[in-house]
């Protein structure tokens, strides 16, 4: 598969995933969540980082610019967790 075809397929797939997620999440539920930086395992981040544009592309454990979405208040209790990107 050509790189451009792969990029288009990946973009469409991610848009579909985002659409499915937004259908099942209410605004109240979204308000009860927060981004937690510095705790994601390599390849398990939820969204883009400063060096990549896709979820699941962090290159190392506890990468400071990679986040996962957690229930509000949990990030402060996780070792190395921060609600701001470094």
Residue pairs with C-beta under 8 A, 6 or more apart in sequence:
1 9
10 54
14 54
14 55
31 72
32 71
32 72
33 69
33 70
33 71
33 72
34 69
34 70
34 71
34 72
34 73
34 74
34 75
34 83
35 46
35 67
35 68
35 69
35 75
35 83
36 67
36 68
36 69
36 70
36 74
36 75
36 78
36 81
36 82
36 83
37 64
37 65
37 66
37 67
37 81
37 82
37 83
37 84
37 85
37 86
38 62
38 63
38 64
38 66
38 67
38 80
38 81
38 82
38 86
39 62
39 68
39 75
39 78
39 79
39 80
39 81
40 46
40 58
40 61
40 62
40 63
40 66
40 67
40 68
41 58
41 61
42 58
42 59
42 60
42 61
42 63
43 56
43 57
43 58
43 59
44 56
44 58
44 68
45 55
45 56
45 57
45 58
45 63
45 66
45 67
45 68
46 55
46 67
46 68
46 69
47 55
47 67
48 54
48 55
48 57
49 57
49 58
49 63
49 65
49 66
50 65
50 85
51 59
51 65
52 58
52 59
58 66
62 80
64 82
64 85
64 86
65 85
65 86
67 85
70 78
74 81
75 81
75 82
75 83
76 83
